[in-house]
Amino acid sequence: MDIYQKLINKEAILSVVGLGYVGLPIALEFAKKIKVIGFDIREDRVSMMRQGKDPNHELHAGAFDGCDIEFTTNPKVLKSAAFHIIGVPTPIDNHNLPDLGPLVAATKTVANILKRGDYVVYESTVYPGCTEEDCLPLLEEISGLKGGQDFKIGFSPERINPGDKVNTLKTIAKVASGCDEEALENIAKTYELIIEAGVHRAPSIKVAEAAKIIENTQRDVNIALMNELSIIFNRMGINTYDVLEAAGTKWNFLKFFPGLVGGHCIGVDPYYLVYKAKEYRYHPQVINSGRFVNDSMGFYAAKQLVKKLIAAGKNILETKVLVMGATFKENVTDIRNSKVADLIAELKSYGVRVDVSDPYADNDEVKKEYGFSLKKHIDKNYDAVVVAVSHEPYMEYTEAYFKSIMKDNGKGILIDIKGIYRNKIKELTYWSL
């Protein structure tokens, strides 16, 4: 009997290692069909999950209902599972190099309990070759087992989009791969239990790894082009969103928009591909250029605001600015690699006093990650307001509201990063990317 049949007969247990934005939704979906063990190293998060609460505030209240799942921080509990899914973060370090620390730690955890006949499937975004060249040897060394013979491995990249209530785990097609045909079929059929959109069977693990990493690299390069166009059009006195609206009337024009590109995917994944490419003595020009542009946009927007404050006759050292939004994208709690932090740091480097607010972000997490706190109550004496993230609550704000929180009888500057108030501001000094 193959592993898939054992899982659906509940004769085998599936484990998910890493219960963040990726792991928890996957664990709960599987737990509606088969037996699941959810493992995470943080006891505070696991305690919340045991109470049916999502620490990431992404899932609806009933997401935990009817789930056959055991949450644990004890790695020994994983020994009773036979199909292990690893979905931990794969960040970059301060030098923009891959940080495989969490992935290596999770691999060691699984390797210590690995048995003959087990499956290990990776969902974490990595460079092509990482699963077989970095993770597999570690699994073999620690477990004393032989991959492909004693246990099977595979790669099925996550495609979860935080904050998206339309394109969800079940409705996004899944890519699956395995170390051989048997592994591929068992892994694909297992994912088909929960993926309504279907599973694409990739011919190799490296192909699946590469497919995932170019999804975000493609978006990164296209957004970088929009950001560069924004810089050019700003010098020409043209609104970028007006230009994109006009160009978008052509059927084959690709609709990308300028913005701050942060987060744990688009702002990170291209660096993994760049790193691996250099191993093959190729230095990617387009990818690196795109990364340079996108990594610079927070600083660029801050400089534009400083110029406008000076032009308005303000003493920079006496100015006060409100930045609205601290997460890496709209309508999520995730602050990882938020480029809003770059904007704030640049403003502070000029001596500007900065308040920051966000209806979704957690103050303690922001303080720990970036060193500034979130303001609970908005003041009414700002020289400028920067709407850095297009959170849903911000959509209803009017020019009258922004004027009400600005000094000098409502005379001030509004920086609208995402252009959500375009053509709605008549009296304030207005600027967008």
C-alpha positions in Angstrom: 0.0 0.0 0.0 1.5 3.4 -1.0 1.7 6.4 1.3 -1.2 8.2 -0.3 -3.6 5.3 0.4 -2.3 5.0 4.0 -3.0 8.7 4.5 -6.5 8.7 3.3 -7.2 5.5 5.3 -5.8 7.3 8.3 -3.3 4.6 8.8 -0.5 7.2 8.4 -0.2 10.8 9.6 0.9 13.9 7.8 3.0 16.5 9.6 3.5 20.2 8.7 6.7 21.7 10.1 6.5 25.5 10.4 3.0 27.0 11.1 3.3 30.5 9.7 1.5 32.1 6.8 2.2 29.1 4.7 2.2 26.1 7.0 -0.9 26.7 9.1 -3.4 27.0 6.2 -2.0 23.9 4.6 -2.1 21.9 7.9 -5.7 22.9 8.5 -6.9 22.0 5.0 -5.2 18.6 5.2 -6.7 18.1 8.7 -10.2 18.2 7.2 -9.3 15.1 5.2 -6.6 13.2 7.1 -4.7 13.0 10.4 -2.3 15.9 10.8 0.4 17.0 13.3 1.3 20.7 13.2 4.7 21.5 14.6 6.2 24.9 15.4 9.1 26.0 17.6 7.2 28.9 19.2 5.1 27.8 22.1 3.1 31.1 22.2 1.9 30.6 18.7 1.1 26.9 19.2 -0.9 27.8 22.3 -3.1 30.1 20.3 -3.6 27.5 17.6 -4.8 25.0 20.2 -7.4 27.5 21.1 -8.5 27.8 17.5 -6.8 31.2 16.9 -4.6 32.2 14.0 -1.6 34.1 15.2 -1.3 35.7 11.7 -5.0 36.9 11.7 -5.4 35.6 8.2 -7.9 32.7 8.6 -11.6 33.1 9.4 -12.9 32.0 12.8 -14.2 28.6 11.6 -11.0 27.5 9.9 -10.1 25.2 12.8 -13.5 23.5 13.0 -13.7 19.8 12.1 -9.9 19.5 11.9 -8.1 16.3 13.0 -4.9 18.0 14.0 -2.5 17.9 17.0 -0.4 21.1 17.5 2.9 20.6 19.2 6.4 22.0 19.9 7.7 18.6 20.8 9.8 17.3 17.8 9.5 13.7 19.1 5.7 13.8 18.3 6.7 14.0 14.6 8.0 10.5 14.8 4.4 9.1 14.5 4.0 10.9 11.1 5.1 9.4 7.8 4.6 12.3 5.4 6.4 15.5 6.4 5.8 18.9 4.8 8.4 21.6 5.6 7.2 25.2 5.1 9.5 27.5 7.0 10.7 30.9 6.0 13.7 31.3 3.7 14.9 34.9 4.2 18.0 36.8 3.2 20.7 38.1 5.4 22.1 41.7 5.7 24.2 41.1 2.6 21.2 39.9 0.5 22.5 36.3 0.6 20.2 33.3 1.2 19.7 32.5 4.9 19.0 28.8 5.0 19.1 28.8 8.8 15.4 28.1 9.4 15.4 25.5 6.5 18.4 23.7 7.9 17.0 23.6 11.4 13.7 22.2 10.2 15.5 19.6 8.1 17.5 18.5 11.1 14.3 18.2 13.2 12.7 15.9 10.6 16.0 14.0 10.0 16.1 13.1 13.7 12.8 11.3 13.5 12.9 10.0 9.9 11.9 6.4 9.3 12.0 4.0 6.4 9.1 4.6 4.0 8.7 8.3 5.1 8.2 11.2 2.7 9.7 14.7 3.1 8.3 17.5 0.9 9.6 21.0 0.9 7.4 24.1 0.3 9.9 26.8 1.2 11.1 28.9 -1.7 14.7 28.1 -2.6 17.2 28.3 -5.5 17.2 25.4 -8.0 19.2 22.5 -6.5 18.7 23.3 -2.8 16.4 20.4 -2.0 18.7 17.8 -3.5 22.1 19.4 -2.9 21.6 21.0 0.6 18.7 19.3 2.3 18.9 15.7 1.1 22.5 15.1 2.3 21.5 16.5 5.7 18.5 14.1 5.9 20.7 11.2 5.0 23.6 12.0 7.3 21.5 12.5 10.4 18.9 9.7 9.8 21.4 7.1 8.5 18.9 6.4 5.7 19.3 6.6 1.9 17.1 9.0 0.0 15.1 7.5 -2.9 15.7 4.1 -1.4 14.7 4.3 2.3 12.7 7.5 2.1 11.3 9.8 -0.6 11.7 13.5 -1.1 9.9 16.1 -3.1 9.3 19.8 -3.6 5.9 21.6 -4.0 6.3 25.4 -3.8 3.9 27.4 -1.7 1.7 29.9 -3.6 -0.2 31.4 -0.8 -0.9 35.1 -1.2 -1.4 36.7 2.3 -4.5 39.0 2.4 -6.0 37.6 -0.8 -9.5 36.3 -0.1 -10.1 35.3 -3.8 -7.0 33.4 -4.8 -6.7 31.0 -1.9 -4.8 27.9 -1.1 -7.5 25.7 -2.6 -8.1 27.7 -5.8 -4.5 28.2 -6.9 -3.0 25.4 -9.0 -0.2 23.6 -7.2 3.1 22.4 -8.7 4.5 19.1 -7.3 7.7 17.2 -7.9 9.4 14.1 -6.6 12.7 12.3 -6.6 11.2 9.6 -8.8 7.9 8.7 -10.5 6.5 6.9 -7.5 7.3 9.8 -5.2 5.8 12.3 -7.7 2.5 10.5 -8.0 2.1 10.0 -4.3 3.0 13.6 -3.5 0.7 14.9 -6.3 -2.3 12.8 -5.3 -1.8 13.8 -1.6 -2.0 17.5 -2.6 -5.0 16.8 -4.8 -6.9 16.0 -1.6 -7.0 19.8 -0.9 -6.2 21.7 -4.1 -9.4 22.2 -6.1 -7.5 23.9 -8.9 -5.4 20.9 -9.7 -1.8 19.8 -9.4 0.8 20.2 -12.1 3.4 17.4 -12.1 6.8 18.9 -12.8 9.4 16.6 -14.4 12.0 17.2 -11.7 12.5 18.8 -8.3 14.8 21.5 -9.9 12.2 22.5 -12.4 9.7 23.0 -9.6 12.2 25.0 -7.6 13.0 27.2 -10.6 9.3 27.6 -11.5 8.6 29.1 -8.1 11.5 31.4 -8.0 10.9 32.9 -11.4 7.2 33.7 -10.5 8.3 36.3 -8.1 11.4 37.4 -10.0 9.2 38.1 -13.0 6.9 40.3 -10.9 9.9 42.0 -9.3 11.4 43.0 -12.7 8.1 44.3 -14.0 7.4 46.4 -10.9 11.0 47.7 -11.1 10.2 48.9 -14.6 7.1 50.7 -13.4 9.2 52.3 -10.5 11.8 53.5 -12.9 9.2 54.9 -15.2 7.7 56.7 -12.2 11.0 58.4 -11.5 11.3 59.5 -15.1 7.7 60.7 -15.3 8.1 62.6 -12.0 10.9 64.7 -13.6 8.6 65.4 -16.5 5.7 66.4 -14.3 3.5 63.5 -15.5 1.4 61.4 -13.1 2.5 57.7 -13.6 -0.9 56.3 -12.9 -2.5 58.6 -15.6 0.1 57.2 -18.0 -0.6 53.5 -17.0 -4.4 54.1 -17.2 -4.0 55.3 -20.8 -1.5 52.6 -21.8 -3.7 50.0 -20.2 -6.4 50.5 -22.9 -4.3 48.3 -25.2 -5.2 44.6 -24.9 -1.7 43.3 -24.5 -0.3 45.9 -22.1 0.8 44.2 -18.8 -0.8 46.0 -15.8 1.9 46.4 -13.2 2.1 49.4 -10.9 4.9 51.2 -9.0 5.3 50.8 -5.3 7.3 49.6 -2.4 8.4 46.0 -3.0 9.0 44.3 0.3 7.7 41.2 2.0 9.0 37.6 2.2 8.6 36.7 -1.5 9.0 39.3 -4.2 11.6 41.3 -2.3 13.6 38.2 -1.4 13.3 35.4 -3.9 15.3 37.1 -6.8 18.3 37.2 -4.5 18.2 33.4 -4.3 18.3 33.0 -8.0 21.1 35.6 -8.3 23.1 33.7 -5.7 22.8 30.4 -7.5 23.5 31.9 -10.9 26.9 33.1 -9.7 27.8 29.5 -8.9 27.5 29.0 -12.6 29.7 32.0 -13.3 26.8 34.2 -14.5 26.1 37.6 -13.1 22.4 38.4 -13.7 22.1 42.0 -15.0 18.3 42.5 -15.4 17.4 40.8 -12.1 20.1 42.8 -10.2 19.0 46.0 -11.8 15.4 45.4 -10.9 16.4 44.7 -7.3 18.4 47.9 -7.1 15.5 50.0 -8.3 12.9 48.4 -6.0 15.2 48.4 -3.0 15.7 52.2 -3.5 12.1 53.3 -3.7 11.5 53.9 0.0 14.5 56.2 0.1 13.4 57.9 -3.1 9.9 58.6 -1.8 11.3 60.0 1.4 13.7 62.4 -0.5 10.8 63.6 -2.6 8.9 64.5 0.5 11.9 66.3 2.0 12.2 68.4 -1.1 8.5 69.4 -1.0 8.8 70.3 2.7 11.8 72.6 1.9 10.0 74.1 -1.0 7.1 74.9 1.3 9.4 76.9 3.5 9.6 74.4 6.3 12.5 74.0 8.7 13.2 70.3 8.3 14.3 69.9 11.9 10.9 71.2 13.1 8.7 69.2 10.7 6.4 66.4 11.8 5.2 63.7 9.4 2.7 60.9 9.8 3.3 57.7 8.0 0.2 55.6 7.6 0.9 51.9 7.0 3.8 49.7 8.2 3.1 46.3 6.8 4.7 45.1 3.6 1.4 45.1 1.7 -2.2 46.0 2.1 -4.6 44.3 4.5 -2.1 42.0 6.2 -0.4 41.9 9.6 2.9 40.8 8.0 5.7 43.3 8.6 8.6 41.2 7.3 11.0 43.1 5.0 8.6 46.1 4.8 10.1 48.8 2.7 8.1 51.4 4.6 10.8 51.1 7.2 13.3 52.4 4.6 11.1 55.4 4.0 10.9 56.1 7.7 14.6 55.7 8.3 15.4 58.1 5.5 13.0 60.8 6.8 14.6 60.5 10.3 18.1 60.8 8.8 17.1 64.3 7.7 15.9 65.1 11.2 12.2 64.8 10.5 10.0 63.7 13.4 8.0 60.7 12.3 4.8 59.1 13.7 3.7 55.8 12.3 0.3 54.2 12.5 -1.2 50.9 11.1 -4.6 49.3 11.7 -3.2 45.7 11.2 0.4 45.6 12.4 1.4 44.5 15.9 3.2 47.3 17.9 5.5 44.9 19.7 6.5 43.1 16.5 7.2 46.5 14.8 9.2 47.7 17.8 11.3 44.6 17.9 11.9 44.4 14.1 12.4 48.1 13.2 12.9 50.0 16.5 9.9 52.4 16.3 6.5 52.2 17.8 3.0 52.6 16.3 0.9 55.5 17.4 -2.5 54.6 18.7 -4.0 58.1 18.5 -3.3 60.4 15.6 -2.3 64.0 16.4 -3.5 67.0 14.5 -0.3 68.9 13.9 1.4 67.2 10.9 3.3 69.0 8.2 2.8 66.1 5.9 1.1 62.7 5.7 2.5 59.7 3.8 -0.1 57.0 3.0 2.5 54.2 2.4 0.2 51.1 2.3 -3.3 50.9 0.7 -5.1 49.3 3.6 -8.8 49.0 3.2 -9.7 51.4 6.0 -7.6 54.1 4.3 -9.7 54.0 1.1 -12.6 56.0 2.7 -10.4 58.9 3.8 -11.1 62.2 2.2 -9.1 65.4 1.7 -11.0 66.9 4.5 -9.7 64.2 6.9 -6.1 64.8 5.9 -6.5 68.5 6.3 -8.0 68.0 9.7 -4.8 66.4 11.0 -2.4 68.9 9.5 -1.1 72.2 10.9 -1.4 75.7 9.4 -5.1 75.5 8.9 -4.9 72.3 6.9 -2.2 73.3 4.6 0.2 70.4 4.1 1.6 67.7 1.9 0.0 64.4 1.1 2.3 61.6 -0.3 0.2 58.9 -1.8 2.5 56.0 -2.6 0.0 53.8 -4.3 -2.0 56.6 -6.0 -5.3 55.7 -4.2 -6.4 59.4 -3.9 -5.5 60.4 -7.4 -7.8 63.1 -8.8 -9.4 63.5 -5.3 -7.0 66.0 -3.8 -7.6 69.6 -4.8 -6.1 71.8 -2.0 -3.3 69.9 -0.4 0.1 69.6 -2.1 -0.1 66.1 -3.6 2.5 63.6 -4.9 2.4 59.9 -5.8 4.7 57.4 -7.4 
